Amino acid sequence: MHEMSIALAVIEQVEEAAGRAGAVTAVRSVRLQVGELAGVVPDALAFSFELAREGTLLDGAELITEPVPGRARCAPCDHTWAVGMPPRLTCPRCSGSGTDLLSGRELRITEVRWDEDPAPAGRIREPSIEER
């Protein structure tokens, strides 16, 4: 089940980003685009994420997956279509095989919501213009 390795990679990337931010106390949610052709089973990924997040900064975080449909474009006739599953990669208009896959292979973190310590130790918060 490669969904576990994907879940672990997502958690690692989010923890690295949180470390660079410096004052993150907890991750609330992670939004992930999952292409129809990416070979990922969303339910298996959600299950793996729930197991892998335990004991990390993402403990209790929600994984939100957004499906991205597979779309292709025919180079000779410029027609675009939903490829579906199993994918149809020949043009339904001209039967051409010179197609470009436009979408459907995505596996991308698009948003992370986290809580931050408002004034972490050793860091002084500058007042905003409105507060001056």
C-alpha positions as CSV (number, residue, x, y, z in Angstrom):
1,M,0.0,0.0,0.0
2,H,2.0,3.0,-1.3
3,E,-0.6,5.4,0.3
4,M,1.3,5.1,3.6
5,S,4.5,6.3,2.0
6,I,2.6,9.2,0.5
7,A,1.0,10.1,3.9
8,L,4.4,10.0,5.5
9,A,5.9,12.2,2.8
10,V,3.0,14.7,3.3
11,I,3.5,14.8,7.0
12,E,7.3,15.2,6.6
13,Q,6.8,18.2,4.2
14,V,4.3,19.9,6.4
15,E,6.5,19.4,9.5
16,E,9.5,20.9,7.6
17,A,7.4,23.9,6.5
18,A,6.1,24.4,10.1
19,G,9.7,24.2,11.3
20,R,10.7,27.0,8.9
21,A,7.7,29.1,10.1
22,G,9.1,28.7,13.6
23,A,6.1,29.2,15.9
24,V,3.7,26.5,14.8
25,T,2.1,24.7,17.7
26,A,-0.3,22.4,15.9
27,V,-1.5,21.6,12.3
28,R,-5.2,21.7,11.9
29,S,-5.7,20.6,8.2
30,V,-3.9,19.7,5.1
31,R,-5.5,20.1,1.6
32,L,-4.2,17.9,-1.1
33,Q,-5.0,17.7,-4.8
34,V,-5.2,14.1,-6.0
35,G,-5.3,13.5,-9.7
36,E,-7.6,10.8,-11.0
37,L,-4.6,9.2,-12.8
38,A,-2.2,9.5,-9.9
39,G,-2.8,5.9,-8.8
40,V,-3.8,6.9,-5.3
41,V,-6.9,5.6,-3.5
42,P,-8.2,8.5,-1.5
43,D,-9.8,6.4,1.2
44,A,-6.5,4.4,1.7
45,L,-4.6,7.7,1.8
46,A,-7.0,9.1,4.5
47,F,-6.6,5.9,6.6
48,S,-2.8,6.0,6.2
49,F,-2.7,9.7,7.1
50,E,-4.8,9.0,10.3
51,L,-2.3,6.4,11.4
52,A,0.9,8.2,10.4
53,R,-0.1,11.6,12.0
54,E,-0.3,10.2,15.5
55,G,2.4,11.6,17.8
56,T,3.4,14.3,15.3
57,L,2.7,18.0,14.9
58,L,-0.2,16.9,12.7
59,D,-1.8,14.8,15.4
60,G,-5.6,15.3,15.0
61,A,-5.1,17.2,11.7
62,E,-7.8,16.7,9.0
63,L,-6.7,15.6,5.5
64,I,-8.9,17.2,2.8
65,T,-8.5,15.6,-0.6
66,E,-9.6,17.4,-3.8
67,P,-10.0,15.1,-6.8
68,V,-8.6,16.4,-10.1
69,P,-10.1,14.9,-13.2
70,G,-7.9,13.6,-15.9
71,R,-8.1,15.8,-19.1
72,A,-6.3,15.5,-22.4
73,R,-5.9,17.6,-25.5
74,C,-5.5,16.3,-29.0
75,A,-2.5,18.0,-30.7
76,P,-3.8,17.6,-34.3
77,C,-7.4,18.8,-33.8
78,D,-7.1,20.7,-30.5
79,H,-10.1,18.9,-28.9
80,T,-10.0,18.5,-25.1
81,W,-11.8,15.8,-23.2
82,A,-12.2,14.0,-19.8
83,V,-10.1,10.9,-20.1
84,G,-12.0,8.9,-17.4
85,M,-11.0,5.6,-15.8
86,P,-9.6,3.6,-17.4
87,P,-8.2,6.5,-19.3
88,R,-9.1,7.1,-22.9
89,L,-6.0,8.7,-24.5
90,T,-7.1,8.6,-28.1
91,C,-9.1,11.6,-29.3
92,P,-12.8,10.9,-29.3
93,R,-13.2,13.4,-32.2
94,C,-10.5,12.4,-34.7
95,S,-9.2,9.2,-33.2
96,G,-5.7,10.7,-33.1
97,S,-3.1,9.5,-30.7
98,G,-1.1,12.6,-30.5
99,T,-2.5,13.7,-27.1
100,D,-1.2,15.8,-24.3
101,L,-2.3,15.0,-20.8
102,L,-3.4,18.3,-19.2
103,S,-4.4,17.2,-15.8
104,G,-5.0,14.1,-13.6
105,R,-1.6,13.2,-12.3
106,E,-1.5,15.8,-9.6
107,L,-0.5,15.0,-6.0
108,R,0.1,18.4,-4.5
109,I,-0.3,20.0,-1.1
110,T,-2.3,23.2,-1.8
111,E,-3.0,24.5,1.7
112,V,-2.0,23.9,5.3
113,R,-3.7,25.5,8.3
114,W,-1.9,25.6,11.6
115,D,-1.9,27.3,14.9
116,E,1.0,29.6,15.9
117,D,2.2,30.7,19.3
118,P,1.4,34.4,19.2
119,A,4.7,35.4,20.9
120,P,7.2,32.6,21.1
121,A,9.9,32.9,23.6
122,G,12.9,34.9,22.4
123,R,10.9,36.6,19.7
124,I,9.5,40.1,20.0
125,R,6.4,40.9,18.0
126,E,6.5,44.3,16.3
127,P,3.2,46.2,16.6
128,S,1.3,46.5,13.3
129,I,0.6,49.9,11.8
130,E,-2.9,49.9,13.2
131,E,-1.7,49.2,16.7
132,R,0.8,52.2,16.7
